[in-house]
Amino acid sequence: MTYFDELTKAMTWLGEKEDTIFIGQSVAYPGNTLFKTLSGVPIEKRLELPVAEEMQMGMSIGLSLCNKTVISIYPRFDFLLLAVNQLVNHLDKNLYPLKGKVIIRVGIGATKPLYPGVQHCGDYTEAFKKMTKSINVLKINFPVQALLAYQCAYNAEYPVSSLIVEDMNLYGME
């Protein structure tokens, strides 16, 4: 199976869980490659948001307070930077008694076949590992890691929150 197929399988598996909700840009309407991996997720579990990254992270925290497991989707790592305040100063500090989980799904933009420019292909995985203490930061490098990464994030007792990084250059990889 390809990287894309395994990510689709992981999203479908999460979509079958009673407590999950998927929020972000291009979760209910097409617009990027991540959207296609949600094909097995019921549309009623998807909440489309405008481009408002910090608000999205705040909503993710709020929904997890209400016993939801939130899969908060950021199509590009470069734009997740706009949510660092909520992620580092609130979610990572465990300031709130989360009853659910926050699983942040973020993509590193593909540089092939065309280079999209510096604003779309940054990889800040190591920086986020250094900035956060209680968030599990994982990078999926091989197709076989995809389902396992999301299963571990969903089933984890601690840390409650996970940041899972996907490299869009690998979407065709076997």
C-alpha positions in Angstrom: 0.0 0.0 0.0 1.1 3.6 -0.6 1.7 6.3 1.9 -1.5 7.9 0.7 -3.4 4.6 1.1 -2.1 4.1 4.6 -3.0 7.6 5.6 -6.5 7.1 4.2 -6.8 3.9 6.2 -5.7 5.7 9.4 -8.3 8.5 8.9 -11.0 6.0 8.2 -10.1 4.1 11.4 -10.3 7.3 13.4 -13.6 8.3 11.6 -15.1 5.1 12.9 -14.5 6.1 16.6 -17.6 7.5 18.3 -15.8 10.5 19.9 -13.8 11.8 17.0 -14.3 15.1 15.1 -12.1 16.4 12.2 -11.6 20.2 11.9 -9.6 22.5 9.7 -9.3 23.7 6.1 -10.4 21.3 3.3 -11.9 18.8 5.6 -15.4 19.0 4.2 -14.6 20.6 0.8 -11.7 19.7 -1.6 -8.7 22.0 -1.7 -5.6 20.0 -0.9 -4.2 16.4 -0.9 -5.1 15.8 2.8 -8.8 16.1 1.9 -8.6 13.0 -0.3 -7.4 10.9 2.7 -10.7 11.7 4.5 -12.8 9.8 2.0 -13.8 7.2 4.6 -14.7 9.7 7.3 -18.4 10.5 7.6 -19.1 14.1 6.4 -21.0 14.8 9.7 -17.8 14.3 11.6 -16.0 17.0 9.6 -16.1 20.7 10.5 -14.8 23.1 7.8 -13.1 26.2 9.2 -11.8 29.3 7.6 -8.1 30.0 7.5 -7.8 31.0 11.2 -5.1 28.8 12.6 -5.0 30.1 16.2 -8.8 29.9 16.5 -8.7 26.4 15.2 -6.2 25.3 17.9 -8.4 27.0 20.5 -11.5 25.2 19.2 -9.5 21.9 19.3 -8.7 22.5 23.0 -12.3 23.5 23.7 -13.8 20.5 22.0 -11.4 18.2 23.8 -12.7 19.6 27.1 -16.1 18.2 26.0 -14.8 14.7 25.7 -14.1 14.8 22.0 -11.0 13.4 20.3 -10.2 16.2 17.8 -8.2 15.6 14.7 -7.1 19.2 13.9 -5.8 19.3 10.4 -3.3 21.9 9.2 -2.4 21.4 5.5 1.0 23.0 5.8 3.5 23.2 8.7 4.2 26.8 7.9 0.7 27.8 8.8 0.6 25.8 12.0 3.2 28.3 13.2 0.3 30.8 13.5 -1.2 28.5 16.2 1.9 28.2 18.3 0.5 30.4 21.1 -2.4 28.1 21.7 -0.3 24.9 21.1 2.7 25.8 23.4 1.1 28.1 26.0 -2.1 26.3 26.5 -2.3 22.7 25.1 1.3 21.7 26.0 1.0 23.2 29.5 -2.0 21.1 30.3 -3.8 24.1 31.8 -7.2 22.5 31.3 -8.6 19.2 32.4 -9.0 17.7 28.9 -11.5 14.9 28.8 -10.7 14.1 25.2 -7.6 14.3 23.1 -6.1 16.7 20.5 -4.4 15.0 17.5 -2.8 17.6 15.3 -2.3 16.5 11.7 0.1 18.6 9.7 1.7 18.3 6.3 5.0 19.3 5.0 4.3 20.6 1.5 5.6 18.6 -1.5 8.5 20.2 -3.4 7.9 17.9 -6.5 7.0 18.2 -9.3 7.1 21.9 -8.6 8.7 23.9 -5.8 5.9 25.8 -4.1 8.1 28.4 -2.4 9.5 28.7 1.1 6.0 29.4 2.6 4.7 25.9 1.9 7.4 23.3 2.5 9.0 24.0 5.9 9.7 21.0 8.3 9.6 22.2 11.9 9.4 18.7 13.5 12.6 19.1 15.6 11.7 22.6 16.7 8.3 21.4 17.9 9.9 18.6 19.8 12.1 21.1 21.6 9.2 23.6 22.2 6.8 21.1 23.7 7.1 18.9 26.8 3.8 17.1 27.0 2.9 16.7 23.3 4.0 13.6 21.5 5.6 14.7 18.2 5.8 12.0 15.5 6.9 12.2 11.9 5.6 9.5 9.5 8.5 8.6 7.2 7.2 5.3 5.8 3.7 4.0 4.8 3.7 1.3 7.5 4.0 4.0 10.2 0.8 5.9 9.3 -1.9 3.7 10.9 0.3 2.9 13.9 1.1 6.6 14.6 -2.6 7.5 14.6 -3.6 4.4 16.7 -0.9 5.3 19.2 -2.1 8.9 19.4 -5.8 7.9 19.8 -5.1 5.2 22.4 -2.4 7.1 24.4 -3.1 7.7 28.0 -0.3 10.2 28.3 0.5 12.4 26.6 -3.1 13.3 25.8 -2.1 15.4 22.7 -0.1 14.4 19.6 1.4 16.3 16.7 1.7 14.0 13.7 3.8 15.2 10.7 3.2 13.9 7.2 5.6 14.6 4.3 3.6 15.2 1.1 6.6 14.2 -1.0 6.0 10.6 0.1 2.3 10.5 -1.0 3.1 8.1 -3.9 5.6 6.1 -1.9 5.1 2.3 -1.5 
